Amino acid sequence: MMQATLIGFSAVAMWALLALLTDASGNVPPFLLSSITFAIGTGVGLVSRLLMPRPAQKIHIPPLVWVIGIAGLFGYHFFYFTALRNAPAVEASLIAYLWPLLIVIGSALMPGERLAWNHVLGALLGLAGTFLIVTRGNGLSFDASYAFGYAMAGICALVWSAYSLLSRRFPSVPTSVVTWFCAATCVLSLVCHLLLEETVLPANAGQWLAVIGLGLMPVGAAFYAWDIGVKRGDIQVLGAASYAAPLLSTLVLIATGFAEPSLRILAACLLITGGAVLAAKSLLLGRKIPAGT
């Protein structure tokens, strides 16, 4: 379980590069960027399928798994981009970042899981740290005229948390199936691009490298690692630790000179790290409590 949780957390670490690489990719519109990067992410899966041994017998993939996977990957990005188009980025992003807390709370409904106080408190501390990062200490200003955008951000959080929790119900389904989820998301994103956006491709080699980096890691390998984590790892710990993504993203921006360190970032670091450690208390001490006790 510890190994699978760490693999799942590697997805969170890769998602920390999302802001830096997206900014470096130039003015490529969101759905086109999604289509290109998921095409690369599909390639990551195809290469891994060639390198890994084939199963002795053909594995049946239930139709519900296809619905969950495609709706999860494409739905999250569709609602997130729609939210950012129809609401201020700060408020929309914070609402969308409710998904780790929803995973922690929703895990109580999963067979074999037991939700403890430290999981919920750890996730709330992580949310508080994310609040400091996303709002930059300036608070929130919700406006009723952006209600549609806020609703899209809320649905975005629900979609990703539901995808993560429901994936856990199918532990026998191999992670390689994520390859086809990425392929479907690539095609659907391209359709949305053709209907909603004007085509703008990366302008130079540096921007293309950023797009390739996105496809290889945050929009590629990360989804395969996340699938392993949510199916076989400690999902409560993984949910609470997911709040490290915006923190790590900010630290990357500081390290590369795109942001300045501050006491606000230090406070967010303490809140998110403390919350993750608190949520992982039982796992770190080797005392994973079985359900029903």
Secondary structure, DSSP 8 states (H G I E B T S, - for coil): -HHHHHHHHHHHHHHTTHHHHHHHT-S--HHHHHHHHHHHHHHHHHHHHHHS---SS-----HHHHHHHHHHHHHHHHHHHHHHHHS-HHHHHHHHTTHHHHHHHHGGGSTT----HHHHHHHHHHHHHHHHHHHTTS-----GGGHHHHHHHHHHHHHHHHHHHHHTT-TTS-GGGHHHHHHHHHHHHHHHHHHH-------SHHHHHHHHHHHHIIIIIHHHHHHHHHHHS-HHHHHHHTTHHHHHHHHHHHHTTSS---HHHHHHHHHHHHHHHHHTHHHHTT----TT-
